[in-house]
């Protein structure tokens, strides 16, 4: 269940970035950003899975929070900070931009 929520959050984030980049730039820029998100997700999940294998057993902390869910949680945290820096100019509230 937790893993499904993390996948859904990634899906929603991907749709938001695609729409924002398509409006601000063009279709090729939006597709390029989707490719970046996909590659970082695949590589990041592989790396956090290797780290999770060192840290915990396959059963994890229970039926809903196994080792794969732990790896996805680590990935989501790392991606949050990375994308917050990478897309910081894409989402600025009205009236708060620098002058």
C-alpha positions as CSV (number, residue, x, y, z in Angstrom):
1,X,0.0,0.0,0.0
2,X,2.8,2.4,0.9
3,X,4.7,1.5,-2.3
4,X,1.5,2.2,-4.4
5,X,1.3,5.6,-2.8
6,X,4.9,6.4,-3.6
7,X,4.4,5.2,-7.2
8,X,1.3,7.4,-7.5
9,X,3.1,10.4,-6.1
10,X,5.8,9.9,-8.7
11,X,3.1,9.7,-11.4
12,X,1.4,12.9,-10.3
13,X,4.8,14.7,-10.1
14,X,5.6,13.5,-13.6
15,X,2.3,14.8,-15.0
16,X,2.8,18.2,-13.3
17,X,6.3,18.6,-14.6
18,X,5.2,17.5,-18.1
19,X,2.4,20.0,-18.2
20,X,4.4,22.9,-16.7
21,X,7.3,22.4,-19.1
22,X,5.0,21.9,-22.1
23,X,3.3,25.2,-21.3
24,X,6.5,27.1,-20.6
25,X,8.8,25.6,-23.2
26,X,7.6,23.1,-25.8
27,X,6.7,19.5,-26.3
28,X,10.3,18.3,-26.7
29,X,11.4,20.1,-23.5
30,X,8.6,18.4,-21.7
31,X,9.5,15.0,-23.0
32,X,13.1,15.5,-22.2
33,X,12.2,16.3,-18.6
34,X,10.0,13.1,-18.4
35,X,13.0,11.2,-19.7
36,X,15.2,12.7,-17.0
37,X,12.7,11.8,-14.3
38,X,12.4,8.3,-15.6
39,X,16.1,7.7,-15.7
40,X,16.7,9.2,-12.3
41,X,13.9,7.0,-10.9
42,X,15.3,3.8,-12.4
43,X,18.9,4.5,-11.4
44,X,17.9,5.9,-8.0
45,X,15.7,2.9,-7.2
46,X,18.5,0.5,-8.1
47,X,21.0,2.4,-5.9
48,X,18.6,2.7,-2.9
49,X,17.7,-1.0,-3.2
50,X,21.4,-1.9,-2.9
51,X,21.6,0.3,0.2
52,X,18.4,-1.3,1.6
53,X,19.9,-4.8,1.1
54,X,22.8,-3.8,3.4
55,X,20.6,-2.3,6.0
56,X,17.6,-4.6,6.4
57,X,16.2,-8.1,5.8
58,X,13.7,-8.8,3.0
59,X,10.8,-8.9,5.4
60,X,11.4,-5.3,6.5
61,X,9.3,-3.9,9.3
62,X,6.1,-5.8,8.4
63,X,3.8,-6.7,5.6
64,X,3.3,-3.1,4.4
65,X,6.8,-1.9,4.8
66,X,9.2,-4.4,3.3
67,X,12.7,-3.8,2.0
68,X,11.5,-2.6,-1.4
69,X,9.2,0.0,0.2
70,X,12.1,1.1,2.3
71,X,14.1,1.6,-0.8
72,X,11.3,3.6,-2.5
73,X,11.0,5.8,0.6
74,X,14.8,6.5,0.5
75,X,14.4,7.3,-3.2
76,X,11.5,9.6,-2.6
77,X,13.4,11.6,0.0
78,X,16.5,11.9,-2.1
79,X,14.4,12.9,-5.1
80,X,12.4,15.5,-3.1
81,X,15.6,17.4,-2.3
82,X,17.1,17.0,-5.7
83,X,14.0,18.1,-7.6
84,X,13.4,21.0,-5.2
85,X,16.8,22.3,-6.2
86,X,16.4,21.4,-9.9
87,X,12.9,22.8,-10.4
88,X,13.2,25.7,-8.0
89,X,12.5,28.3,-10.7
90,X,9.5,26.4,-12.2
91,X,7.2,26.9,-9.3
92,X,7.2,30.4,-7.8
93,X,4.2,31.8,-6.1
94,X,2.7,35.0,-7.5
95,X,4.2,38.1,-6.0
96,X,7.2,36.3,-4.4
97,X,9.7,36.4,-7.3
98,X,13.0,38.3,-7.1
99,X,13.1,41.8,-8.6
